[in-house]
Amino acid sequence: MTGLDAPGFPEEAVRARARGGTAAVFPDPAAYGTRLFGPSGAGAGHGPGSGSGPGDALDRARIVPPVFMPERLEKLIDLAREPEFTDVDLTTRTGGFTARLPLYLSAFGSTRAGSGDLAVHASRQAACLGIPMVIGENMIPVHGYRRAGDATRSALLTRIEAYLDAAPDGTGGVVVQQSTEDADSEVWNLLYSDPAIRPLLETGRLAFELKTGQGAKPGLGGMTVVDRAEAEQLARRFTVREVFDPEGARQLRCATPGTFTDEILRQQLRFMRNNFPKARTWVKFHPGRDIADAARTAWAAGADAVTVDGAEGGTGWAPGVFLDQVGLPLAECLRRIGRPAGCLLATGGMWEGGRVLRALALGATAAGLGRAALVAVDEDPEHGLERLVESIALELRLLVSALGKYAVTALGPEDLWWPDGPHAGHPAALPAGAAP
């Protein structure tokens, strides 16, 4: 330790890099599997009342009920009584599925926290709630695949089985992502031809999601921390690098993000629709600056759902500079998209009804629960996610009713007020569908 100091400069961060080199680019690998990583900025995506700071742009919008409520009058006439918050309808059509609530379980992928027992508990509870579940990328390349009847069940099939066992008839659905490495493993082909998946196909509750990126690390593929033995096993399919320590006891496994242009995206979606006609077609985008063009291209190519993962999102492993500095905030993504031409799904820091409602008012059909879902099942593996969702549903019914509306599909930008004013780049600054 020298006698130098540097007031006003991130001295400790520089010293950490001087000590750790490339390891300092990432969070502490010792926390891998037990900590969920997202933006470290105070209050990012944490919402009002959380005690974590002012929140991001989406959280800063106020929900503003009107004085005159003609839709409440219509409901009063229909019911022949004063309507109550319990009369609010929260059902939606989410990516071709019927969902009891405007929520879904976001992708966890092959990270240790997202592919173990917690993920299985979350799958079962999502099914009980009647909301769709997305299973993330690289599950089969990392954990393998076994068909029904084999002695060993894969992590992916275990999650699907847990969902199927608990799902009510006619609601919910299972969505399986595919990335570059998944395509090499023919993930969608395996599932589409597996007799164990037939109940989902026969009831129209299976979807495949093309993943082009994610909010935690826009422009990068998936990353996990592996030990030396696992690194040797995975090196045939993934890039593995020793960035944490000279001995290589922990190593970084990197997946490729894939390469997309508008024409490649159109061709990929056509391929999905032609080769898997009984499965719904979803696509997931990271919060890129051309998100509006990407979403329009996907809907025009027949996507049943477009998922936008805001920069506030992230359950997986990512470099700190990406978590804090890369990608558009969710509010800006929704502003650029404007009035959606199809089903729009939003993720990033969702955990309470107010933030979910703001996303719905800005055009989203449903909001995804990622870190919140894992934390909830970690708190109570049997009912934690169910209770979390029940609390969000109650808040949504209260808020929607207060706005004089009785269906989540009736929400719109008029239900929000932005304290930064009409020229500060918030979602109300442009007409719906206008170019930024």
Steps between C-alpha positions, in 0.01 A plus 500: 500500500640836396443837658304631199137590508270642230200693631207507258641209298389131528822413676379178666366363172833568331689333786270197472590470133869540580469207741265276303551584134232341278318356803397853600292535182244263651323473834670281761487145357462363853148645495405313183194284552389681816468861382280645225672775309342813354585871476678626810371859474296611800133437452526355148177317437411484868188707495346747740493407863787254478743715693754458220507845346294688244461215250550510124300694240215249498464516879497881502179519298192571711181302450224761456129414529258742330205669668249406231482125437266402214628140501402469864151617407485234227603235753242629751225468241620153401510376862201697623709604801806704582807316364777394737867414455408131511320553166827575318584235238871414498488223238706550185601332175876480543692389192214277388430358848213570735643634826310569821719802569710743292817335630735222397804324641812637330784286370765391750726303264785272599638702791535312828233707675258463210528133409478321836225427751390864523417500130295182537302652787446814294378290205240320709372820659483685167284216370269519801463873437406443136782718359749406225853387580811566291794260524828665411782418264781243524313258725566199277857587390594538869278245679416252223169354383327171572179378347208380708561161660875539540647468847644853497280802438645824368457829683288626212264203497473506879375859485251420223375195689449706817304758300283240324415323826361820653359695204121555488328404175503770235729755665869578497765355274867406476747700291846360423780727382762402246837666452788420265628211711144376552451490122811283469340264754167507309309595814175586326509186287551285810207656681265511203540126440499391865181314606534655847436843347192390305249628760635852448483473121152353498365781718687780320713582803852465362706787359857534379683826566786622283738679735702780342620658825420592859486807718777395736760498222377640167707377208654210695402137534434312822773473763545274798773414748619136489762296681800346325338161434183654358707740290680209337170333423337814356801623301385295201188715462579828672781749534662454842748750642710525816420855611453459876822352635831367362426145619174484301299353787208710378464578132267705281276314254379721215232434242485685169221757452428415138498741206181671385394736227139580414505239223662234720232562763220469245644176365547356848139572594371355173707190565348465848145539372551256212690229690305515826147597394335385824729714717456872559783725380662743746811716467700671775701818446756678712438875557670619183478845350307362198250308715200653320622379159580156642156464658320610184705258291415212733127572503494538122670159471224341707639495854231421758690697763792741522684513833696814586748450783585841642842590634360467855464123450734215576502180700822368352872569500627811322792744504436792731548757223210339308270487801553869572577667167369310196152494346189718503282517810168320463305827501698626201450170315124531545510865393680414177266214415189709563170330423594134445391314185472173692550341839776686685654353815714707738760393756739684726471562874138379532390414851190706596173610345584865432798424275306227320209739440729767355641250251148389404387862457791554260394214274618177659259206512676337794805544723762239584616406850866393516705588808181562698376149423825334606518701822138413577551124462824526695296652785230232478554214250140381531298822465735800481441580132127448537485748787716753315274481195187520714630826649573641153155395378331677793697820431411481131129462571507794742694721259302414187174555687625835630561602139134432424578197286414134545735313270878523473460517123333844544813664646678767297762778514235743623510316834854625573658838576870566466650751747794579272272679252405436138847554351715286728508183290241308700243274329236775474731729307402353162169392351444126498693340217701813421867464417744618768 
